[in-house]
Amino acid sequence: EIDAVAIALPNALHEPVAIRALEAGKHVLCEKPLAMNAAQGERMVATARRLNRKLMVHFNYRFQAPSQCIKEAIDAGVLGHIYFARTVWHRKRGIPNLGSWFTQKSMAGGGALIDLGIHRLDLALWLMGYPRPVSVSGTTYNQLGRNLAEAAGKVFDVDDLAAAFIRFENGASLVLEASWASNTDKREDQSTQLFGLNAGAVIRNWDEGYQYEARIFRPEGDDVISEYPRWPDWVETPQQHFCRAILNNTEPMATGEQGLLVMRLLD
């Protein structure tokens, strides 16, 4: 009698559990990342299509008031064509559970990039309208994390810092940065900045925690002025959105196909 399954398990279990749930006739809400890699994600998406079940990825940063108000402005044409964006999540020291599945490639698939970077990547892509990527170049590091793990006698074979440059078919480009450990001044540094022809925008945290601000930057004469758009009074959670998609038989906002595109970029 169960209609749906939410998967909040280590990354290595996303594909096998999702496919078993889908084959049992259940809709699936999967925690990010969709899978360990694109090959696993492709099997999940194909199974959901074949069985006509809903597969949604838990990209929760879309479901926040600052993200929603900037998206509304973009959809209304306030920014115009977004030709460049930079999306970042850096931590001073924030490796989750050193030595746990998070820091083992065989269970996680990756480190800071697949854990933190994926959030900011999806948010930027969603705000930009999920343009079609045509090329990616990137680099990863794990020196700090490896040193900390060796000192603690723990396993660490994933990245602790990653950066990428992505080009899109529409001429836009995106810089992505993510780190679990870096020699910087902020405990948490999250931001997604968009550069449009008509205006710019930014979503970022302002207290080194999880309190966010959203701003729009409009040209005025030879200068640029800053505005604080009005946030929506209420934003549904990813879980509420998923349930509503099932009840109304509509496509969920964060689709398996989008989760698969993100996996291909991470690969």
N, C-alpha and C positions, 0 to 999 in steps of 0.2 A: 504493500500500500504506500510505500515511500515514493514520492514524486521526483526528488532531486537529492544530490549528494554534493556536499562542500568538501573539497580536498585541501587540507592544511597539514601537509606531511613534508618530510624532507624531499628535496627536488627529485631524487632518484626514483621516488615512488609515484610521482605525478602521472607518468604515462601508464604504467600497468594498472593502477587503481582507477584512473579515469576511463580507460578502455573497458575494464570489467563493469564499471558502473553504467557506461553508455550501452554496452551489450545487454545489460539487465533492464534496459528501457528507461534509465534515469537521466534527467538533465544534470549537467555538471557545472558547478562553480569552482574553478581551480585557482588556488593561490598562485601568485607570480613566483618564478617564471612559469610559463606554460609547461616547459619540460627542461631536460638537461641540455638539449640541443635541438636544432631544427628538424633533424630526421625523426626524433621522437614526436615532436610537435605535429609534423605532417601526418603521422599515423593517428594521432588524436583527432585532428581536424577531419581527416578522411572518414574516421569511424562515426563522428557526430553527423557528418553530411549523409553518410550511407543510411544511418538509422533515424535521420530526421529528429535528432535531439539537440537541445541548446547547449552550447559550450561557451561559457563566459570566463574571462580571466579577471582576477581580482586586482585590477589596476586602481587602487583606492584613491590615488592623488587626483584623479579626475573628479571624484565625488567630494570636493571641498568647495566652500563658498568662494574663496579667491579664484580658484581655477574656473568655476562656473561663470563668474562675472566677467573674467577676461575672455572666455570662450564666447559669451554672448556678444561682447563688443566686437570680436573678430567676425562672427557670423553676420553682424550688422554692417560690416564693411569699414569699421572705424580705423583699422590698421592698414587696410589695403593689402597688396601683395606682400607677404612675409618672405623676404629674400635671405635673411640670415637669422640664426638663433644660437644661443649658447645655454646649455643646460648642465647643471653642476650639483653634485652632492659630495662634499669632502668632510671627513671627520679627522679631528686631531688624533684621538685614540679611541677606536670604537669597533674593534674586531669582535663579532658576536661569538661568545662561547669558544674561546681558543681551544683547539683540539677536538671540538665536536664535529658533527657532520658538516657544519657551515664551512669549516676550513679544510675539508677533504674533497678533492676534485671528484673522486669516485662516487660521492654522495650528493655533492652540490653542483657539480658541473663547472664551477668557477667561484670567484670570490666577490670582491667589492663591485665588480661590473654587473654580475648577474643578480646581486643582492640589492645594491643601492642604485647603481647606474640605470638599471632597467626601469625604475620608477620615474626618474627624470627623463629618460628617453621616451617612454610612452607618453608622458605629459606633453613634451615638446611636439611629438609627432601628432598627437590628438589636436593640439591647439593649431598646428600648421595644416590640418586637414588630411593627415596621413599621406603626404606626397610619395610618389614612387621613387625609392632609392636606386641610384645607378652605380655608385661606387662607395667604398668604405676603406679608410686606412686607419690603423690604430696601433697602440703600443700598450704593454702591461708591465708592471713591476711587482716584486714581492719581497724586496730587501728588508724593509722594516718588520713586516709580519713574520718573515722567516727568522729574523734575529730574536724577536720576542718569543716565538714558539720554541726555538732552540734553548733559550734561557729557562723556559718553563717545562721543557721536556715534552712538548706537545707536537702534534702533526699539523703542518701547514704547507700545502702544496698548491695553493691558489693565489690569485692576484690580490694585492692590497691597494693598488692604484692602477687605473686604466684611463686612457684618453683616446678619443676617436674623432675623425673628421669625415662627415657624410655629405655626399652630393646627391641632389634629387633631379628628377627629370624636368621639373619646372624651373630649373636654374637656381633654386634655393640651396643653402648649405647649412649644416648644423655641427657645432662643436659639443662633444660630450665628455665630461670628466667625472670620475668617481673614485673615492678612496675610503678605506677603512682606517688607515693610519698614515698620517703625513705630518711633517714638522711645520705646523701653521698655528694660528692664534685662536681659532674658533673651535669649540667643541663640535658644533654642527654648522655647516655652511651649505645651505640649499638655495638654489635660485634657478629660474628659467626665464631668460630674457629673449624677447622677440623684437626684431627690427623690421618694421613695415615701411612701405613707401609713404603712407599717410600719417602714421603714428607708430610709436613703440609701446611695449608693455613689459612688465616684470612681475613675477610672483616669487617671493622669497621669505625666508624666516628672518626675524629681526631681533630675537632674544637668545640666539643659540639654542633654542628649543624647538617646539612645534607650534609656535604662534606665527602666523603668516600675515603678510601684507600683499596687496595687489595695487599696482599703479599703472597709469597710462600716460605716455609722454607725447604731447601734441606740439607741432611747430607753431610758433607765434612770432611773426616777423623774422628777425635774425636769431631768435632764441627758441628754446623748447620749454614748455610749461608742464608741470606735473599735476595729474589729477588722481583722486582716489575714487574709483567707481563704486557704486552702491552694491553691496553684497546681497545675494538673495536671503530672504528671511529663513528659509529652510532648504536643505539639500538632502535628498534621499541617500541612504547608505548603499554600497554595492549590493548588500544582501537584499535590501528592499527592492532595488532595481531588478535584480535577478528574479525574485519572486513575481514581480509585476510582469516581467517579460513572459514568464510561464503562464500566468493567469490570463494575460491578454493575447498570448500567442504572437508576440512581437520579437524582433531581433534585439538582443541585449546590446548595450552601447559599447562594451569592450568585448569584441568578438574573438573567437578562437583564431580566426584568420589574422586579426591584428596582432594577437599574441605570437602567432607563427612568424609574421614579418619581423617583429622585434627579435625573435630567436635567430632568424637568418642574419640580421645585422650584428647581433652579439657573436655569432659564429665567425 
